[in-house]
Amino acid sequence: MKGPLNSVEPSGDWAPGLQKARIYELVLMDIILGELAPMQVLDEKVLASRYAGGVSGVRDALGRLAIEGLVLRRPRVGTVVAPLDVTEIEHAFEVRRMLEGRTAALAARNHRPEDLPAIVGAFDEAETAIAAGDFRKMLAMDHSFHRAVAFATHNPTLARFVIALQNTATRYWIWQMEKQSQEDQMRDVILHRSLAEAIARRDPVAAEAACAQLIGDPPSAKRS
């Protein structure tokens, strides 16, 4: 199957070296970080200039983001950034609890030696990024880590769903992280590293437990 539905594959129609894949990652990062604000209208020519790409690459990237629910197509308006809907994020947390623990366990069972460097080393630069308050770098590390864990299951169907959920939930994670102390942020990094260690030693029970702890509480728990 071609197109956005096989977007979790490291090669193929959405290989990282392709222009549309590069633009997709940049737009995704800016949406999650809020640099492209909720309900902001996205002009394809403006984005092409912003990301030093072609309009066709931007159009393909926006099509993929629309499938993932991060942008919306509005009649007579165009493409807009999806609102930061706490209810939708709550639902994403519920589904993450169902899927991501099992994903971590499957990665612990199925990973190959070549999968481990991206998982174990994902947060090698975390201390520097936290000290600098570099949220973009932290987001990039988190994004790479969870994609690597998903790939390590060697189940592309599962990986596709998990990565899409991550992209939705991470908008809330970034918003929370900006309010955290550096100590809180470091605790989150330690949880990621604990999960990586469990996967590396092929311990699916520990991996699933570490993942549950990492996912944490949904937004509603913060309001109660």
Phi, psi and omega in degrees: 000132182256169175091195186302335184291340176253029187291347179278351180290134179294345179228177178101210186298336181239037177301144185305332182282350182283148182302315184294327177291320177297315180294320177305312182298320181291316178295317178303312180301316183291328175292313182297321181282350180084007177287334163254107193285153175307133179072007175291134177285134184253109178272125186299320181292321178296317179293322178299319177292317182300320185255013176053052180221186179264159180298323180296321177295320177297316182298317178296318180297317179293327176297318178294317179295328177293318177299323181278356176083012182268343168229159182236142174266120182244125178303136178066000178246315183111209181266129179233155175292134179298144178295156176277088187268110183296326178295317178296320179295322176301315178296321178298320177298319180299315182289324177301319179298327179285322191258320194287327176298317178292327176297315179299317179297319179293323177297322178297323181281320195257352187297152176252161182307324182287347179280334192291320183305320181291332180277307186290326184262007186301324185252028181300329183258019186296317182301317179295317181294319179295316180299326181273355184064033184270088183292328178297317178295318178297318178297317180299319179294316180297315180300313180297320181299308185290327174296319181296320177296317179298315179299325185291346174290335186058034172233092187297332178294313177298315182300320181301314181292317183296318181294320177297319177297318179301316182298324177288311184292331183293336176299322177285321181300317179296318179299319178290318185298325180296339180263356183274156170284166177297328178294319178297317179297322180292324177298323178295319177298318180299322177296318177299317181293326177295319177296317179300318180296320179295320177296316183298325181268012176057050179244089185296327179294312179294324180296317180294320179294318179295322180294319178300319178292323181292319179300320175072208185264151177286169180305326182299328180293329180286337183271342185274000000 
